[in-house]
Amino acid sequence: MTYGDVLKLLTGSGDEEAQLDARILCEELEGEALSLAAGRRAKGEPLAYILGHRHFWREDYKVVPGVLIPRPDTELLVESALRFMGCHELATGDVLDIPVSGFAGKVSFADICTGTGCVGISVANGLLAGGLEVEGVLTDISPVALDIAGLNAKGQLKDSSVLKVVRNDILKDELPDGLNFVVSNPPYITDSEMEELDIVVKDHEPDLALRGGTDGLDFYGSIFEKSYAALVPGGAVFAEHGYLQGEQVRMICRKAGFAVTGTVRDYGGNERVTWGIKNAG
């Protein structure tokens, strides 16, 4: 099967990124494997599930059906946490509004609703590259996510001993004490938006990782309240959300006790990551 054959098949299927998808498939596969993969993509299956991996930040993560596929906008969580810890010298835009903490010694953090583990692992690698000692937990309730996060931790971490994968239901369970910061990309798609999602996402990616309730905000109260309780004074929380949810998420963040808050806009200029810092005194 040639590039032209793959392109024709994907174009005919309505793939909006047919040229890019065909090129990637032809670069990574050949022969029968290419033919089978092209057929799967033509039926709407996400490319990341077909290939089994997706690049995110500076790593390449294993991806399987049952976990959310990493997306470029979520890299803002990594940037925000690294900025807070003084390990992001190339920060730009709204990320520069995040104060640098000045924490010294071992850094402790949690990644809530970790999925593939991409956010927490990329953050940990950035902190290690910055010369910091690190310990952290990657939490989720999905058995598939916990398995894949564990595999990615072993395969992508510069030091696989610094992170533990732990089952935690943020709506019910507490977080470990003494955290310097928390990052989270929780489900935030509203019930009505779920019905309007692209079929590639709606029919293939896990509902558990997408659906955030009637207003998409089901998880934020617990995330901010439990983060506030677990953080050391001066610690911070960073949470991704929908582009129309910024004002509401900031209100929930302040209600949980965070006096200093802000929001980082994504590459399209939309509000995407809201942060809060716990009063140091």
C-alpha positions in Angstrom: 0.0 0.0 0.0 1.5 3.3 -1.1 1.1 6.8 0.5 -1.2 7.6 -2.4 -3.4 4.6 -1.6 -3.6 5.5 2.1 -4.3 9.2 1.3 -7.1 8.3 -1.0 -8.7 5.9 1.5 -8.5 8.5 4.3 -9.7 11.3 2.2 -12.7 9.3 1.1 -13.5 8.5 4.7 -13.8 12.1 5.5 -10.6 12.3 7.6 -10.0 16.1 8.1 -6.3 15.5 8.6 -5.9 12.9 5.8 -2.6 14.1 4.5 -0.9 14.3 8.0 -2.4 10.9 9.1 -1.4 9.2 5.9 2.2 10.5 6.2 2.5 9.4 9.8 1.1 6.0 9.0 3.5 5.5 6.1 6.4 6.7 8.2 5.7 4.2 11.0 4.2 1.2 9.2 4.5 -0.9 6.1 3.0 -3.9 4.3 0.0 -5.6 5.9 0.4 -3.6 9.1 0.0 -0.3 7.2 -3.0 -1.6 5.3 -4.7 -2.7 8.5 -3.9 0.6 10.3 -5.2 2.6 7.4 -8.4 0.7 7.4 -8.9 1.3 11.1 -8.2 5.0 10.7 -10.7 5.2 7.8 -13.3 3.8 10.2 -12.7 6.7 12.6 -10.4 5.1 15.2 -8.0 7.7 16.7 -4.4 7.5 15.3 -2.9 7.4 18.7 -4.8 4.2 19.6 -3.8 2.6 16.3 -0.1 3.4 16.7 -0.1 2.9 20.4 1.6 6.1 21.4 1.4 9.9 21.3 4.1 12.6 21.7 3.5 15.0 24.6 5.9 17.7 25.9 9.3 16.1 25.6 8.3 12.4 26.0 6.5 9.8 23.9 3.7 8.1 25.8 2.0 4.7 25.4 -1.7 5.1 24.6 -4.4 2.5 24.5 -8.2 2.5 24.2 -9.6 3.3 27.7 -7.3 6.3 28.4 -7.6 9.9 27.3 -5.3 10.7 24.4 -2.8 13.5 25.4 -3.4 16.8 23.8 -1.1 19.8 23.1 -3.2 22.3 25.2 -2.6 20.1 28.3 1.1 20.8 28.1 0.1 24.1 29.8 -0.3 22.2 33.0 3.4 21.1 32.7 4.5 24.6 31.8 2.6 26.0 34.8 4.0 23.6 37.4 7.5 24.0 36.1 7.2 27.8 36.1 6.0 27.6 39.7 9.0 25.5 40.7 11.5 27.8 38.8 12.3 25.1 36.2 10.8 26.7 33.0 13.2 29.3 31.7 11.4 29.6 28.3 8.0 30.4 29.8 5.9 32.9 27.8 2.5 34.5 27.9 0.2 34.0 30.9 2.5 31.4 32.3 4.8 34.2 33.4 2.1 35.5 35.7 2.6 32.5 37.9 4.8 33.3 40.9 8.0 31.3 41.4 7.7 29.5 44.7 11.2 29.4 46.0 10.7 25.9 47.5 13.9 24.1 48.3 14.7 20.5 49.2 12.6 17.6 48.0 9.5 18.5 46.0 6.3 16.6 46.6 3.3 16.7 44.2 0.3 14.8 43.0 -1.2 14.4 39.5 -5.0 13.8 39.9 -6.9 12.1 37.1 -3.6 11.2 35.6 -4.7 9.0 32.6 -1.6 8.1 30.7 0.5 9.8 33.4 1.8 12.3 30.8 1.4 15.4 32.9 2.9 14.1 36.1 5.7 12.3 34.4 6.7 15.3 32.2 6.6 17.5 35.2 8.8 15.1 37.2 11.3 14.9 34.4 11.4 18.7 34.2 12.0 19.0 37.9 14.7 16.4 37.8 16.4 18.2 34.9 16.3 21.4 37.0 18.3 19.6 39.7 15.5 19.1 42.2 14.7 16.1 44.3 11.2 14.8 43.5 8.6 12.5 44.9 5.0 12.3 43.7 1.9 10.3 43.0 -0.1 9.7 39.9 -3.7 9.0 40.8 -6.8 7.7 38.9 -9.8 5.4 39.4 -9.5 3.7 36.0 -7.7 0.3 36.1 -6.6 0.8 32.5 -5.3 4.3 33.2 -3.4 3.1 36.3 -1.8 0.3 34.3 -0.7 2.5 31.4 0.5 5.3 33.8 2.6 2.7 35.5 4.1 1.5 32.2 4.8 5.1 31.1 6.4 5.9 34.4 8.8 3.0 33.9 9.5 3.8 30.3 9.6 7.6 30.3 10.8 8.8 33.7 14.4 9.8 34.1 14.3 8.1 37.5 11.4 5.6 37.8 11.6 5.6 41.6 10.3 9.1 42.1 6.6 8.5 41.2 4.1 6.1 42.5 0.9 5.1 40.8 -2.0 5.1 43.3 -5.7 4.5 43.0 -7.6 7.5 44.3 -11.1 8.7 43.8 -10.8 12.5 44.2 -14.6 12.7 44.8 -14.2 10.5 47.9 -10.6 10.1 48.9 -8.1 12.5 50.5 -4.7 13.4 49.1 -1.4 12.8 50.9 -0.3 15.7 53.1 2.8 17.9 52.6 2.4 18.5 48.9 4.2 21.5 47.2 1.8 21.5 44.3 -1.1 19.6 42.6 -1.8 19.2 38.9 -5.0 17.9 37.4 -6.7 17.4 34.0 -10.1 16.2 35.2 -13.2 15.4 33.1 -14.9 18.7 32.2 -17.1 18.1 29.1 -20.7 19.0 29.9 -23.5 16.5 29.2 -24.8 18.6 26.3 -21.3 19.0 24.8 -20.8 15.2 25.0 -23.6 14.9 22.4 -21.8 17.3 20.1 -18.3 15.9 20.3 -16.5 14.8 17.1 -17.4 11.2 16.5 -13.7 10.2 16.7 -13.6 11.4 20.3 -17.2 10.5 21.3 -17.1 6.9 20.0 -13.6 6.0 21.0 -12.2 7.9 24.0 -13.4 7.0 27.5 -16.5 8.6 28.8 -15.1 8.4 32.3 -12.2 10.7 31.3 -14.4 13.2 29.5 -17.8 13.7 31.1 -17.9 16.3 33.9 -21.6 16.5 34.6 -24.4 18.9 33.7 -22.1 22.0 33.9 -18.8 20.1 33.4 -17.7 21.2 36.9 -18.3 18.1 39.0 -14.7 17.5 39.9 -13.4 21.0 40.7 -14.8 21.5 44.2 -13.2 18.3 45.4 -9.9 19.0 43.6 -9.5 22.4 45.1 -10.8 21.6 48.6 -8.6 18.5 48.9 -5.6 20.1 47.3 -5.9 23.0 49.8 -5.9 20.6 52.7 -2.9 18.7 51.4 -0.7 21.5 50.3 2.0 23.1 52.5 1.7 26.9 53.0 2.7 28.6 49.7 1.8 25.5 47.7 -0.2 25.6 44.5 -2.9 23.8 42.5 -3.2 23.8 38.7 -6.3 22.5 36.9 -7.2 22.3 33.3 -10.8 23.2 32.3 -13.0 24.1 29.3 -12.6 27.3 27.4 -15.8 28.8 28.8 -15.4 27.6 32.4 -12.6 29.9 33.6 -14.7 32.3 35.6 -16.6 29.5 37.4 -13.4 27.5 38.1 -11.7 30.6 39.6 -14.7 31.1 41.9 -14.6 27.5 43.0 -10.8 27.8 43.6 -11.3 30.9 45.7 -14.1 29.3 47.7 -11.8 26.5 48.6 -9.5 29.0 50.3 -7.0 30.0 47.6 -6.5 33.8 48.0 -4.2 34.2 44.9 -5.6 32.8 41.7 -5.1 33.2 37.9 -5.8 31.6 34.6 -3.4 30.7 31.7 -4.7 30.9 28.2 -4.0 28.2 25.7 -2.4 28.5 22.2 -5.8 29.6 20.8 -6.2 32.4 23.3 -8.8 30.5 25.4 -8.8 30.3 29.2 -7.4 26.7 29.9 -5.6 26.3 33.2 -6.6 27.9 36.4 -4.2 28.1 39.4 -4.4 29.0 43.0 -1.7 29.5 45.7 -2.3 28.7 49.3 -1.5 31.6 51.7 2.0 31.2 53.1 1.0 32.6 56.5 
